[in-house]
């Protein structure tokens, strides 16, 4: 799309200026990024990736809720990647915040609250007795992973080359093979 200079990779940047993280420290995603340059007054990434094999999925979800809240909703997309070593499975969840439609009456204030919603879950299973390094050894249970352009870059696409980011099933299989190849090497 010609946007390689319009995206800043934050890597595993720590955000210690906010208190209240479940661990008692500031948050540190495993990866993340934001548009470059950031709009005035913004300091948080628009995308945060949290991953874990020793953390439970519920612990990763607790971190997800912290990111949305502590960033004052500047974080727009959170991807969680849970590695299940025993099950030879990877679970990916894509979370975004949604705002319920406004209601009239005494519940109007509660309706304006943003709520984290898992809008896509992908399970990638490593097929038993298949080579770890071969992407087709991995079965992806859903469709491609889509990242909404406007949430990442905080603006609508401005030309026909700009569009949502699509990570296809074959790319997810390559990613899974690289992750599990590293896991197998570390366990050796």
VOBA-1610 file (N, C-alpha, C; in pm, whole numbers, padded with zeros to 5 digits, always signed):
BEGIN
Unk+00082-00120+00000Unk+00000+00000+00000Unk+00085+00125+00000Unk+00217+00109+00008Unk+00304+00226+00012Unk+00306+00296+00147Unk+00274+00225+00254Unk+00264+00288+00386Unk+00375+00245+00481Unk+00483+00189+00428Unk+00589+00140+00517Unk+00647+00249+00607Unk+00646+00373+00565Unk+00695+00482+00650Unk+00585+00546+00733Unk+00463+00495+00719Unk+00349+00552+00791Unk+00309+00467+00911Unk+00392+00367+00946Unk+00361+00278+01058Unk+00483+00268+01148Unk+00462+00285+01277Unk+00570+00273+01375Unk+00552+00144+01453Unk+00652+00058+01448Unk+00651-00066+01524Unk+00698-00035+01665Unk+00614-00063+01763Unk+00649-00036+01903Unk+00723-00153+01967Unk+00722-00270+01903Unk+00785-00386+01964Unk+00723-00413+02100Unk+00805-00446+02198Unk+00758-00476+02334Unk+00774-00355+02424Unk+00725-00240+02380Unk+00738-00117+02455Unk+00655-00122+02583Unk+00713-00078+02693Unk+00641-00071+02821Unk+00576+00066+02833Unk+00456+00067+02887Unk+00382+00190+02911Unk+00364+00206+03062Unk+00472+00251+03133Unk+00467+00255+03279Unk+00392+00375+03335Unk+00359+00472+03252Unk+00299+00593+03305Unk+00159+00569+03361Unk+00100+00456+03329Unk-00035+00426+03379Unk-00026+00319+03486Unk-00093+00342+03594Unk-00096+00244+03703Unk-00221+00159+03690Unk-00228+00059+03772Unk-00346-00024+03775Unk-00339-00148+03689Unk-00222-00179+03633Unk-00208-00302+03556Unk-00221-00420+03651Unk-00280-00530+03606Unk-00297-00646+03694Unk-00168-00693+03762Unk-00054-00672+03698Unk+00073-00715+03758Unk+00128-00611+03855Unk+00065-00493+03860Unk+00113-00386+03947Unk+00208-00290+03877Unk+00246-00319+03755Unk+00336-00233+03677Unk+00260-00175+03559Unk+00332-00101+03477Unk+00274-00055+03352Unk+00264-00172+03256Unk+00187-00156+03151Unk+00167-00264+03055Unk+00280-00275+02956Unk+00306-00397+02913Unk+00403-00422+02808Unk+00346-00528+02716Unk+00307-00486+02598Unk+00260-00583+02500Unk+00378-00655+02439Unk+00353-00769+02379Unk+00460-00842+02314Unk+00497-00778+02181Unk+00406-00703+02126Unk+00432-00627+02005Unk+00319-00527+01990Unk+00336-00435+01900Unk+00232-00336+01876Unk+00280-00231+01779Unk+00193-00140+01748Unk+00231-00034+01657Unk+00123+00072+01647Unk+00159+00179+01577Unk+00066+00291+01561Unk+00101+00367+01434Unk+00008+00452+01389Unk+00038+00532+01272Unk+00153+00628+01301Unk+00224+00662+01197Unk+00338+00753+01209Unk+00318+00865+01109Unk+00317+00988+01152Unk+00323+01034+01291Unk+00187+01013+01358Unk+00192+01005+01490Unk+00070+00991+01568Unk-00006+01124+01565Unk-00138+01119+01563Unk-00214+01242+01576Unk-00179+01312+01708Unk-00189+01442+01710Unk-00153+01521+01828Unk-00224+01472+01953Unk-00147+01459+02060Unk-00203+01421+02189Unk-00212+01271+02213Unk-00177+01190+02115Unk-00183+01045+02131Unk-00045+00990+02165Unk-00040+00890+02253Unk+00089+00829+02285Unk+00082+00678+02288Unk-00036+00621+02274Unk-00053+00476+02283Unk-00059+00414+02144Unk-00021+00287+02133Unk-00035+00219+02004Unk-00182+00197+01970Unk-00211+00182+01842Unk-00347+00147+01802Unk-00364-00005+01800Unk-00252-00077+01787Unk-00253-00224+01785Unk-00161-00275+01893Unk-00212-00368+01975Unk-00132-00435+02077Unk-00148-00585+02056Unk-00036-00656+02064Unk-00039-00802+02055Unk+00012-00857+02187Unk-00067-00941+02248Unk-00029-01008+02371Unk-00024-01158+02345Unk+00084-01222+02386Unk+00101-01365+02360Unk+00146-01435+02487Unk+00117-01565+02494Unk+00164-01639+02609Unk+00145-01788+02593Unk+00235-01862+02655Unk+00215-02005+02668Unk+00196-02040+02816Unk+00262-01964+02904Unk+00245-01990+03047Unk+00127-01911+03105Unk+00090-01800+03043Unk-00027-01724+03086Unk-00152-01795+03038Unk-00255-01792+03122Unk-00382-01849+03078Unk-00451-01752+02982Unk-00547-01801+02910Unk-00623-01713+02820Unk-00695-01606+02900Unk-00742-01641+03019Unk-00810-01542+03103Unk-00713-01433+03149Unk-00586-01468+03179Unk-00486-01366+03215Unk-00459-01274+03097Unk-00451-01330+02977Unk-00431-01247+02858Unk-00551-01154+02836Unk-00670-01205+02863Unk-00791-01122+02849Unk-00795-01012+02954Unk-00746-01039+03073Unk-00740-00935+03177Unk-00644-00823+03131Unk-00531-00862+03073Unk-00438-00762+03018Unk-00506-00682+02907Unk-00583-00751+02822Unk-00653-00683+02712Unk-00745-00574+02767Unk-00822-00609+02869Unk-00913-00509+02926Unk-00835-00392+02984Unk-00719-00418+03047Unk-00635-00312+03101Unk-00587-00219+02989Unk-00542-00274+02877Unk-00492-00191+02766Unk-00599-00093+02718Unk-00721-00142+02695Unk-00828-00053+02649Unk-00855+00056+02753Unk-00865+00018+02878Unk-00898+00114+02983Unk-00785+00212+03010Unk-00663+00161+03033Unk-00551+00249+03070Unk-00513+00345+02959Unk-00535+00306+02834Unk-00502+00394+02722Unk-00612+00496+02697Unk-00714+00496+02780Unk-00830+00581+02757Unk-00888+00556+02618Unk-00885+00430+02578Unk-00944+00381+02454Unk-00867+00425+02329Unk-00738+00464+02347Unk-00655+00493+02230Unk-00613+00365+02160Unk-00598+00255+02234Unk-00571+00124+02172Unk-00700+00082+02103Unk-00691+00042+01977Unk-00810+00011+01898Unk-00828-00138+01870Unk-00718-00212+01856Unk-00725-00355+01826Unk-00626-00425+01919Unk-00671-00533+01980Unk-00581-00616+02060Unk-00591-00759+02009Unk-00476-00814+01976Unk-00468-00954+01936Unk-00406-01033+02048Unk-00472-01140+02085Unk-00418-01232+02184Unk-00379-01360+02113Unk-00263-01413+02149Unk-00216-01540+02093Unk-00181-01631+02210Unk-00258-01737+02227Unk-00237-01833+02335Unk-00184-01962+02275Unk-00067-02002+02319Unk-00005-02126+02273Unk-00036-02237+02372Unk-00106-02339+02327Unk-00139-02455+02409Unk-00041-02565+02372Unk+00065-02579+02452Unk+00171-02674+02422Unk+00120-02817+02420Unk+00042-02855+02521Unk-00006-02993+02531Unk-00101-03026+02417Unk-00185-02932+02379Unk-00283-02956+02274Unk-00231-02930+02135Unk-00105-02884+02124Unk-00044-02851+01993Unk-00137-02759+01914Unk-00181-02653+01983Unk-00280-02563+01927Unk-00242-02419+01959Unk-00278-02329+01868Unk-00264-02186+01891Unk-00403-02125+01878Unk-00438-02042+01976Unk-00566-01973+01973Unk-00538-01824+01956Unk-00594-01765+01852Unk-00581-01622+01827Unk-00717-01558+01849Unk-00717-01447+01922Unk-00840-01370+01941Unk-00814-01225+01902Unk-00908-01169+01827Unk-00901-01027+01790Unk-01010-00955+01867Unk-00969-00856+01947Unk-01061-00779+02031Unk-01065-00634+01985Unk-01185-00578+01980Unk-01206-00436+01956Unk-01313-00390+02054Unk-01320-00261+02075Unk-01425-00207+02162Unk-01542-00162+02076Unk-01660-00186+02128Unk-01781-00138+02061Unk-01862-00057+02161Unk-01940+00032+02109Unk-02029+00114+02190Unk-02171+00076+02155Unk-02250+00034+02254Unk-02389+00000+02224Unk-02464+00122+02173Unk-02568+00101+02094Unk-02647+00216+02049Unk-02708+00287+02168Unk-02724+00420+02159Unk-02779+00495+02273Unk-02924+00457+02300Unk-02956+00459+02429Unk-03093+00434+02474Unk-03141+00559+02546Unk-03269+00578+02548Unk-03321+00690+02626Unk-03354+00642+02767Unk-03368+00735+02856Unk-03407+00701+02992Unk-03288+00680+03084Unk-03311+00616+03199Unk-03209+00605+03304Unk-03089+00520+03264Unk-03099+00438+03160Unk-02985+00356+03121Unk-02899+00422+03014Unk-02929+00547+02978Unk-02856+00614+02870Unk-02708+00623+02900Unk-02668+00652+03023Unk-02526+00665+03056Unk-02454+00531+03042Unk-02513+00424+03092Unk-02451+00292+03083Unk-02436+00249+02938Unk-02529+00287+02853Unk-02523+00247+02712Unk-02407+00311+02639Unk-02354+00423+02691Unk-02244+00491+02622Unk-02108+00429+02655Unk-02105+00330+02743Unk-01980+00267+02782Unk-01928+00178+02669Unk-01798+00181+02648Unk-01736+00094+02549Unk-01715-00044+02610Unk-01735-00146+02527Unk-01723-00283+02573Unk-01627-00359+02483Unk-01525-00427+02541Unk-01439-00511+02458Unk-01518-00631+02405Unk-01501-00657+02277Unk-01568-00770+02214Unk-01469-00849+02131Unk-01472-00980+02148Unk-01390-01068+02064Unk-01464-01081+01931Unk-01410-01021+01828Unk-01478-01017+01699Unk-01426-01124+01603Unk-01318-01192+01642Unk-01269-01302+01560Unk-01184-01394+01647Unk-01210-01523+01636Unk-01127-01623+01703Unk-01081-01723+01598Unk-00952-01749+01599Unk-00892-01842+01505Unk-00817-01947+01585Unk-00843-02073+01555Unk-00769-02181+01616Unk-00683-02246+01508Unk-00556-02265+01541Unk-00463-02328+01447Unk-00409-02454+01514Unk-00442-02569+01457Unk-00401-02698+01513Unk-00285-02756+01431Unk-00184-02803+01503Unk-00072-02872+01439Unk-00113-03019+01428Unk-00127-03068+01306Unk-00170-03203+01281Unk-00066-03302+01332Unk-00114-03402+01405Unk-00025-03502+01464Unk+00056-03575+01356Unk+00181-03603+01390Unk+00273-03678+01303Unk+00301-03609+01171Unk+00301-03477+01170Unk+00339-03401+01051Unk+00460-03315+01085Unk+00542-03283+00985Unk+00663-03204+01012Unk+00629-03063+01062Unk+00701-03021+01165Unk+00676-02891+01228Unk+00698-02775+01132Unk+00794-02789+01039Unk+00833-02678+00954Unk+00749-02664+00827Unk+00656-02754+00804Unk+00574-02751+00682Unk+00442-02679+00712Unk+00417-02564+00649Unk+00295-02488+00678Unk+00166-02566+00663Unk+00159-02660+00568Unk+00035-02736+00551Unk+00012-02838+00663Unk+00103-02846+00758Unk+00083-02930+00877Unk-00016-02866+00974Unk-00057-02743+00947Unk-00140-02666+01039Unk-00278-02642+00979Unk-00378-02673+01057Unk-00517-02656+01015Unk-00572-02529+01080Unk-00613-02433+00999Unk-00671-02308+01047Unk-00823-02325+01042Unk-00888-02305+01157Unk-01031-02338+01167Unk-01126-02231+01115Unk-01075-02116+01079Unk-01165-02011+01030Unk-01105-01946+00906Unk-01157-01831+00874Unk-01116-01757+00756Unk-00993-01672+00786Unk-00955-01591+00688Unk-00842-01499+00701Unk-00862-01403+00818Unk-00750-01351+00868Unk-00754-01250+00974Unk-00755-01112+00908Unk-00852-01029+00946Unk-00867-00896+00885Unk-00845-00789+00992Unk-00757-00692+00961Unk-00732-00577+01048Unk-00789-00454+00979Unk-00881-00389+01044Unk-00950-00275+00984Unk-00854-00156+00971Unk-00838-00108+00849Unk-00747+00001+00818Unk-00773+00122+00906Unk-00899+00162+00919Unk-00931+00286+00992Unk-00896+00275+01140Unk-00900+00155+01198Unk-00861+00139+01338Unk-00710+00144+01356Unk-00637+00092+01258Unk-00491+00094+01266Unk-00434+00234+01243Unk-00482+00301+01138Unk-00424+00428+01095Unk-00504+00550+01139Unk-00616+00528+01207Unk-00700+00635+01261Unk-00751+00731+01153Unk-00774+00675+01036Unk-00830+00752+00926Unk-00885+00653+00824Unk-00976+00699+00739Unk-01024+00608+00634Unk-00918+00594+00524Unk-00925+00488+00444Unk-00836+00476+00329Unk-00852+00598+00238Unk-00740+00646+00184Unk-00744+00767+00102Unk-00725+00742-00046Unk-00690+00621-00085Unk-00674+00591-00226Unk-00703+00441-00246Unk-00719+00399-00371Unk-00756+00259-00397Unk-00652+00157-00346Unk-00528+00198-00326Unk-00426+00104-00277Unk-00441+00079-00126Unk-00506+00168-00055Unk-00522+00153+00089Unk-00649+00074+00119Unk-00637-00025+00207Unk-00749-00112+00240Unk-00719-00186+00369Unk-00816-00261+00418Unk-00795-00342+00537Unk-00677-00436+00514Unk-00608-00469+00621Unk-00496-00562+00615Unk-00554-00703+00626Unk-00518-00789+00535Unk-00567-00925+00533Unk-00450-01021+00551Unk-00457-01102+00656Unk-00357-01207+00677Unk-00427-01337+00642Unk-00389-01391+00528Unk-00458-01506+00471Unk-00430-01634+00550Unk-00515-01733+00529Unk-00495-01863+00593Unk-00357-01920+00561Unk-00310-01917+00435Unk-00174-01968+00410Unk-00065-01891+00488Unk-00081-01760+00506Unk+00017-01683+00586Unk+00007-01722+00733Unk-00113-01747+00783Unk-00130-01793+00921Unk-00063-01929+00940Unk-00070-02015+00839Unk-00004-02145+00847Unk+00147-02129+00851Unk+00202-02038+00771Unk+00347-02013+00773Unk+00386-01960+00911Unk+00308-01865+00963Unk+00337-01809+01096Unk+00336-01920+01201Unk+00233-02007+01198Unk+00224-02116+01295Unk+00344-02209+01285Unk+00388-02238+01163Unk+00504-02327+01148Unk+00629-02263+01207Unk+00645-02132+01192Unk+00762-02064+01248Unk+00756-02064+01401Unk+00637-02041+01457Unk+00621-02041+01603Unk+00652-02179+01659Unk+00590-02282+01605Unk+00608-02417+01659Unk+00748-02470+01633Unk+00810-02430+01524Unk+00950-02470+01499Unk+01040-02415+01610Unk+01016-02291+01650Unk+01092-02231+01760Unk+01064-02303+01891Unk+00938-02336+01917Unk+00902-02407+02040Unk+00975-02541+02047Unk+00973-02616+01936Unk+01038-02747+01932Unk+01188-02733+01954Unk+01250-02630+01894Unk+01394-02607+01913Unk+01425-02576+02059Unk+01341-02496+02124Unk+01364-02459+02264Unk+01344-02578+02357Unk+01258-02670+02321Unk+01234-02787+02403Unk+01339-02895+02385Unk+01417-02886+02276Unk+01519-02988+02249Unk+01637-02979+02343
//
